[in-house]
Amino acid sequence: MLAVLSPGQGSQKPGFLTPWLDLTGTEARLREWSALAGVDLVHLGTAADADEIKDTARTQPLLVAAALLAGEHLPLDGVALTAGHSVGELGAAALAGVLTAEAAITLAGVRGREMAAACALEPTGMAAMLGGDPDEVLAAIEAHGLYPANRNGAGQIVAAGALDGLDKLAAAPPARTRIIRLQVAGAFHTPYMAPAETALAEVAAGITPADPARILLSNLDGTAVDNGPELVQRLVRQVTAPVRWDLCMRTLADLGVTGVIELPPAGTLAGLVKRDLKGEGAPEIVTLNTPDDLPAARDLIARIGGRS
Protein backbone atom coordinates (compact mmCIF):
# COMPACT_ATOMS: atom_id res chain seq x y z
CA MET A 1 0.00 0.00 0.00
CA LEU A 2 1.31 3.43 -0.93
CA ALA A 3 0.67 6.71 0.92
CA VAL A 4 1.13 10.28 -0.29
CA LEU A 5 1.80 12.81 2.47
CA SER A 6 1.44 16.60 2.35
CA PRO A 7 3.63 18.66 4.75
CA GLY A 8 2.55 21.60 6.87
CA GLN A 9 3.80 25.01 7.89
CA GLY A 10 7.49 25.24 8.67
CA SER A 11 8.55 22.99 5.80
CA GLN A 12 8.74 25.84 3.25
CA LYS A 13 12.06 27.00 1.80
CA PRO A 14 12.84 30.09 -0.31
CA GLY A 15 12.54 29.37 -4.03
CA PHE A 16 11.30 25.81 -3.63
CA LEU A 17 8.74 26.13 -6.45
CA THR A 18 11.21 27.59 -8.97
CA PRO A 19 11.98 24.31 -10.80
CA TRP A 20 8.28 23.47 -11.08
CA LEU A 21 7.65 26.58 -13.17
CA ASP A 22 9.58 24.93 -16.00
CA LEU A 23 6.64 22.54 -16.47
CA THR A 24 4.04 23.60 -19.00
CA GLY A 25 1.03 25.32 -17.49
CA THR A 26 2.41 25.62 -13.97
CA GLU A 27 2.77 29.40 -13.91
CA ALA A 28 -0.71 29.91 -15.33
CA ARG A 29 -2.16 27.55 -12.74
CA LEU A 30 -0.41 29.39 -9.91
CA ARG A 31 -1.72 32.72 -11.14
CA GLU A 32 -5.28 31.37 -11.17
CA TRP A 33 -4.85 30.07 -7.64
CA SER A 34 -3.27 33.36 -6.54
CA ALA A 35 -6.54 35.14 -7.31
CA LEU A 36 -8.38 32.66 -5.07
CA ALA A 37 -5.83 32.78 -2.25
CA GLY A 38 -5.33 36.54 -2.25
CA VAL A 39 -1.52 36.23 -2.44
CA ASP A 40 1.02 36.07 -5.28
CA LEU A 41 1.94 32.37 -5.28
CA VAL A 42 4.41 32.71 -8.15
CA HIS A 43 6.43 35.35 -6.29
CA LEU A 44 6.18 33.52 -2.97
CA GLY A 45 7.33 30.20 -4.45
CA THR A 46 10.25 31.63 -6.39
CA ALA A 47 11.57 35.07 -5.37
CA ALA A 48 10.34 35.62 -1.80
CA ASP A 49 12.84 35.36 1.05
CA ALA A 50 12.52 33.26 4.21
CA ASP A 51 10.89 36.04 6.25
CA GLU A 52 8.21 36.68 3.63
CA ILE A 53 7.18 33.04 3.31
CA LYS A 54 7.18 32.64 7.09
CA ASP A 55 4.05 34.82 7.18
CA THR A 56 1.14 32.49 8.01
CA ALA A 57 -1.21 34.24 5.60
CA ARG A 58 1.22 33.54 2.74
CA THR A 59 2.67 30.21 3.78
CA GLN A 60 -0.53 28.22 4.08
CA PRO A 61 -1.88 28.68 0.53
CA LEU A 62 1.67 28.33 -0.83
CA LEU A 63 2.06 24.89 0.74
CA VAL A 64 -1.32 23.69 -0.47
CA ALA A 65 -0.54 24.93 -3.98
CA ALA A 66 2.78 23.05 -3.95
CA ALA A 67 1.07 19.78 -2.99
CA LEU A 68 -1.55 20.18 -5.70
CA LEU A 69 1.02 21.04 -8.37
CA ALA A 70 3.08 17.95 -7.62
CA GLY A 71 -0.01 15.76 -7.36
CA GLU A 72 -1.03 16.70 -10.89
CA HIS A 73 2.10 14.95 -12.16
CA LEU A 74 1.56 11.66 -10.30
CA PRO A 75 -0.58 8.67 -11.34
CA LEU A 76 -2.93 8.97 -8.37
CA ASP A 77 -4.91 5.87 -9.36
CA GLY A 78 -2.05 3.90 -7.81
CA VAL A 79 -2.18 5.82 -4.52
CA ALA A 80 -4.18 4.09 -1.77
CA LEU A 81 -3.92 6.68 1.01
CA THR A 82 -3.38 10.39 1.53
CA ALA A 83 -2.71 12.37 4.70
CA GLY A 84 -1.45 15.85 5.50
CA HIS A 85 0.04 17.59 8.51
CA SER A 86 -1.96 20.63 9.68
CA VAL A 87 -2.66 22.82 6.62
CA GLY A 88 -1.31 19.93 4.56
CA GLU A 89 -4.65 18.24 5.22
CA LEU A 90 -6.22 20.58 2.66
CA GLY A 91 -3.85 19.32 -0.01
CA ALA A 92 -4.44 15.72 1.04
CA ALA A 93 -8.20 16.24 0.93
CA ALA A 94 -7.99 17.59 -2.62
CA LEU A 95 -5.81 14.69 -3.77
CA ALA A 96 -8.33 12.30 -2.20
CA GLY A 97 -11.11 13.93 -4.21
CA VAL A 98 -12.97 15.51 -1.28
CA LEU A 99 -12.22 19.09 -2.37
CA THR A 100 -11.57 20.64 -5.75
CA ALA A 101 -8.20 22.29 -6.14
CA GLU A 102 -9.95 25.65 -6.20
CA ALA A 103 -11.81 24.94 -2.94
CA ALA A 104 -8.62 23.77 -1.22
CA ILE A 105 -6.72 26.90 -2.25
CA THR A 106 -9.61 29.15 -1.21
CA LEU A 107 -9.83 27.51 2.21
CA ALA A 108 -6.06 27.71 2.65
CA GLY A 109 -6.15 31.44 1.91
CA VAL A 110 -8.89 32.05 4.47
CA ARG A 111 -7.25 29.76 7.02
CA GLY A 112 -3.90 31.51 6.68
CA ARG A 113 -5.28 35.04 6.89
CA GLU A 114 -7.54 34.30 9.82
CA MET A 115 -4.91 32.40 11.80
CA ALA A 116 -2.48 35.26 11.25
CA ALA A 117 -5.11 37.69 12.53
CA ALA A 118 -5.77 35.51 15.59
CA CYS A 119 -2.03 35.43 16.34
CA ALA A 120 -2.02 39.23 16.49
CA LEU A 121 -4.65 39.36 19.25
CA GLU A 122 -2.21 38.45 22.05
CA PRO A 123 1.41 37.31 22.33
CA THR A 124 1.64 33.53 22.05
CA GLY A 125 4.09 31.04 20.60
CA MET A 126 5.18 27.42 20.26
CA ALA A 127 8.13 25.28 21.35
CA ALA A 128 9.18 21.80 20.24
CA MET A 129 9.93 19.40 23.10
CA LEU A 130 12.28 16.62 22.05
CA GLY A 131 12.80 13.45 24.07
CA GLY A 132 11.81 12.83 27.68
CA ASP A 133 8.98 10.72 29.04
CA PRO A 134 5.80 11.59 27.09
CA ASP A 135 3.61 11.57 30.18
CA GLU A 136 6.01 13.87 32.02
CA VAL A 137 6.22 16.19 29.01
CA LEU A 138 2.44 16.43 28.74
CA ALA A 139 2.13 17.04 32.48
CA ALA A 140 4.69 19.85 32.31
CA ILE A 141 2.85 21.46 29.40
CA GLU A 142 -0.42 21.41 31.34
CA ALA A 143 1.24 22.67 34.53
CA HIS A 144 2.36 25.84 32.75
CA GLY A 145 -1.08 26.52 31.28
CA LEU A 146 0.02 25.47 27.79
CA TYR A 147 -1.41 23.10 25.18
CA PRO A 148 0.10 20.10 23.31
CA ALA A 149 -0.51 21.57 19.85
CA ASN A 150 1.31 18.85 17.90
CA ARG A 151 2.07 15.29 18.92
CA ASN A 152 4.32 14.32 16.07
CA GLY A 153 5.64 10.97 17.23
CA ALA A 154 9.34 10.12 17.12
CA GLY A 155 9.75 11.72 20.57
CA GLN A 156 8.45 15.15 19.55
CA ILE A 157 5.63 17.10 21.19
CA VAL A 158 5.02 20.79 20.48
CA ALA A 159 3.81 23.01 23.31
CA ALA A 160 1.86 26.18 22.54
CA GLY A 161 0.36 29.07 24.47
CA ALA A 162 1.24 32.28 26.27
CA LEU A 163 4.85 33.42 25.99
CA ASP A 164 5.37 33.61 29.77
CA GLY A 165 4.26 29.98 30.08
CA LEU A 166 6.71 28.95 27.38
CA ASP A 167 9.49 30.88 29.17
CA LYS A 168 8.76 29.08 32.44
CA LEU A 169 8.68 25.71 30.68
CA ALA A 170 12.05 26.40 29.05
CA ALA A 171 13.52 27.40 32.42
CA ALA A 172 12.50 24.09 34.03
CA PRO A 173 12.15 21.43 31.33
CA PRO A 174 11.21 17.82 32.13
CA ALA A 175 14.09 15.38 32.55
CA ARG A 176 15.94 14.41 29.36
CA THR A 177 13.93 16.91 27.31
CA ARG A 178 15.37 19.46 24.91
CA ILE A 179 13.24 22.50 24.11
CA ILE A 180 13.49 24.50 20.88
CA ARG A 181 11.45 27.68 20.47
CA LEU A 182 9.75 27.76 17.08
CA GLN A 183 9.78 30.86 14.89
CA VAL A 184 6.01 31.05 14.43
CA ALA A 185 3.50 33.86 14.84
CA GLY A 186 1.42 32.30 17.59
CA ALA A 187 -0.18 29.28 19.26
CA PHE A 188 -1.60 27.29 16.36
CA HIS A 189 -3.96 24.39 17.09
CA THR A 190 -5.03 25.79 20.47
CA PRO A 191 -8.10 27.70 21.72
CA TYR A 192 -6.23 30.92 20.89
CA MET A 193 -7.21 30.23 17.26
CA ALA A 194 -10.98 30.21 17.96
CA PRO A 195 -11.69 33.34 15.85
CA ALA A 196 -9.97 31.70 12.88
CA GLU A 197 -11.99 28.53 13.31
CA THR A 198 -15.22 30.54 13.26
CA ALA A 199 -14.21 32.41 10.12
CA LEU A 200 -13.13 29.24 8.33
CA ALA A 201 -16.39 27.51 9.24
CA GLU A 202 -18.38 30.28 7.55
CA VAL A 203 -16.52 29.83 4.26
CA ALA A 204 -16.46 26.03 4.48
CA ALA A 205 -20.25 26.01 4.83
CA GLY A 206 -20.49 27.15 1.21
CA ILE A 207 -18.43 24.24 -0.14
CA THR A 208 -19.98 20.96 -1.31
CA PRO A 209 -17.43 18.20 -0.71
CA ALA A 210 -17.34 14.71 -2.22
CA ASP A 211 -16.61 11.50 -0.37
CA PRO A 212 -12.93 10.43 -0.53
CA ALA A 213 -11.86 8.32 -3.49
CA ARG A 214 -9.06 6.78 -1.40
CA ILE A 215 -8.20 6.38 2.28
CA LEU A 216 -7.87 9.82 3.89
CA LEU A 217 -6.51 10.14 7.42
CA SER A 218 -7.57 12.86 9.87
CA ASN A 219 -5.16 14.76 12.11
CA LEU A 220 -7.74 14.76 14.89
CA ASP A 221 -7.32 11.08 15.74
CA GLY A 222 -5.45 9.35 12.92
CA THR A 223 -8.58 7.57 11.66
CA ALA A 224 -9.71 7.19 8.07
CA VAL A 225 -12.68 9.41 7.22
CA ASP A 226 -14.96 8.20 4.43
CA ASN A 227 -17.51 11.02 4.47
CA GLY A 228 -16.80 14.34 2.74
CA PRO A 229 -18.90 16.64 4.94
CA GLU A 230 -17.44 15.06 8.09
CA LEU A 231 -13.94 15.56 6.76
CA VAL A 232 -14.60 19.26 6.12
CA GLN A 233 -15.94 19.62 9.66
CA ARG A 234 -12.75 18.03 10.95
CA LEU A 235 -10.62 20.38 8.83
CA VAL A 236 -12.35 23.34 10.44
CA ARG A 237 -12.10 21.89 13.94
CA GLN A 238 -8.39 21.22 13.43
CA VAL A 239 -7.62 24.95 13.62
CA THR A 240 -8.02 24.78 17.42
CA ALA A 241 -7.40 21.05 17.98
CA PRO A 242 -4.04 19.30 18.42
CA VAL A 243 -2.41 17.67 15.40
CA ARG A 244 -2.12 13.96 16.21
CA TRP A 245 0.44 13.03 13.59
CA ASP A 246 1.61 10.28 15.91
CA LEU A 247 -1.76 8.58 15.48
CA CYS A 248 -1.65 9.08 11.72
CA MET A 249 1.69 7.27 11.60
CA ARG A 250 0.28 4.50 13.79
CA THR A 251 -2.49 4.04 11.23
CA LEU A 252 0.10 3.90 8.43
CA ALA A 253 1.77 1.07 10.30
CA ASP A 254 -1.50 -0.72 11.11
CA LEU A 255 -2.54 -0.62 7.46
CA GLY A 256 0.78 -2.04 6.35
CA VAL A 257 1.90 0.93 4.26
CA THR A 258 5.05 -0.10 2.39
CA GLY A 259 5.70 3.06 0.38
CA VAL A 260 5.54 6.78 1.17
CA ILE A 261 5.85 9.80 -1.10
CA GLU A 262 6.14 13.18 0.58
CA LEU A 263 5.03 16.10 -1.58
CA PRO A 264 7.04 19.32 -1.80
CA PRO A 265 8.55 20.88 0.17
CA ALA A 266 9.46 17.37 1.28
CA GLY A 267 11.62 16.13 4.13
CA THR A 268 9.89 16.89 7.44
CA LEU A 269 7.25 14.15 7.35
CA ALA A 270 9.64 11.71 5.70
CA GLY A 271 11.98 12.22 8.66
CA LEU A 272 9.24 11.54 11.19
CA VAL A 273 8.14 8.40 9.33
CA LYS A 274 11.73 7.19 9.08
CA ARG A 275 12.29 7.62 12.82
CA ASP A 276 8.93 6.20 13.90
CA LEU A 277 8.33 3.37 11.41
CA LYS A 278 11.72 1.74 11.40
CA GLY A 279 12.99 -1.83 11.43
CA GLU A 280 11.52 -4.72 9.50
CA GLY A 281 8.69 -3.60 7.26
CA ALA A 282 9.74 0.07 7.27
CA PRO A 283 8.22 1.80 4.24
CA GLU A 284 10.27 2.86 1.24
CA ILE A 285 10.29 6.67 1.09
CA VAL A 286 10.57 9.12 -1.79
CA THR A 287 10.89 12.85 -1.07
CA LEU A 288 9.44 14.76 -4.00
CA ASN A 289 11.02 18.21 -4.08
CA THR A 290 11.63 18.98 -7.75
CA PRO A 291 10.43 17.59 -11.08
CA ASP A 292 13.69 15.62 -11.17
CA ASP A 293 12.22 13.49 -8.36
CA LEU A 294 9.09 12.59 -10.33
CA PRO A 295 10.57 9.46 -11.99
CA ALA A 296 11.40 7.95 -8.58
CA ALA A 297 7.93 8.76 -7.27
CA ARG A 298 6.24 7.28 -10.33
CA ASP A 299 8.43 4.19 -10.10
CA LEU A 300 7.42 3.66 -6.47
CA ILE A 301 3.75 3.95 -7.40
CA ALA A 302 4.21 1.51 -10.29
CA ARG A 303 5.96 -1.05 -8.08
CA ILE A 304 3.77 -1.01 -4.97
CA GLY A 305 0.83 1.27 -5.72
CA GLY A 306 -2.46 -0.35 -4.79
CA ARG A 307 -0.81 -3.28 -3.03
CA SER A 308 -1.90 -4.00 0.53
C-alpha positions, 0 to 999 in steps of 0.5 A, a space after each residue: 500500500 502506498 501513501 502520499 503525504 502533504 507537509 505543513 507550515 514550517 517545511 517551506 524553503 525560499 525558491 522551492 517552487 522555482 523548478 516546477 515553473 519549467 513545467 508547461 502550465 504551472 505558472 498559469 495555474 499558480 496565477 489562477 490560484 493566486 486570485 483565489 488565495 489573495 496572495 502572489 503564489 508565483 512570487 512567494 514560491 520563487 523570489 520571496 525570502 525566508 521572512 516573507 514566506 514565514 508569514 502564516 497568511 502567505 505560507 498556508 496557501 503556498 504549501 497547499 498549492 505546492 502539494 496540488 502542483 506535484 499531485 497533478 504529475 503523479 498517477 494517483 490511481 495507484 495511490 491508496 492513502 493520503 494524509 497531511 500535517 496541519 494545513 497539509 490536510 487541505 492538499 491531502 483532501 484535494 488529492 483524495 477527491 474531497 475538495 476541488 483544487 480551487 476549494 482547497 486553495 480558497 480555504 487555505 487562503 482564508 485559514 492563513 489570513 484568519 490564523 495570522 489575525 488571531 495570532 495578532 490578538 495576544 502574544 503567544 508562541 510554540 516550542 518543540 519538546 524533544 525526548 523525555 517521558 511523554 507523560 512527564 512532558 504532557 504534564 509539564 505542558 499542562 502545569 504551565 497553562 500550555 497546550 500540546 498543539 502537535 504530537 508528532 511521534 518520534 519523541 516530539 511534542 510541540 507546546 503552545 500558548 502564552 509566551 510567559 508559560 513557554 518561558 517558564 517551561 524552558 527554564 524548568 524542562 522535564 528530565 531528558 527533554 530538549 526544548 526549541 522555540 519555534 519561529 512562528 507567529 502564535 499558538 496554532 492548534 489551540 483555543 487561541 485560534 478560535 476566531 480563525 476557526 469561526 471564520 473558516 467555518 463560515 466559508 467552508 459552509 459554502 463548499 460541497 465536498 465529495 466523499 474520498 476516493 481513497 483512504 484519507 486520514 484525519 489529524 484529529 485522531 489518525 482515523 480514516 474518514 470516508 464522508 466528505 462533509 465530516 472531513 470538512 468539519 474536521 478540517 475546520 475543527 483542526 484549527 483549534 485542535 491538536 495535530 495527532 500526527 503520531 496517530 496518523 503514523 500508527 495508522 500507516 503502520 497498522 494498514 501495512 503501508 510499504 511506500 511513502 511519497 512526501 510532496 514538496 517541500 518534502 523532508 519533514 514528514 519523511 523524517 518523522 516516518 523514518 524515525 517512527 516506522 523503522 525496522 523490518 517492514 519500514 516503508 520505502 520513502 521518496 521525497 518529491 522536491 523537484 520535477 527531477 524526483 518525479 521518476 522515482 515517485 512514479 516508479 514507487 507507485 508503479 511497483 507497490 501502488 495499490 498493493 496492501 
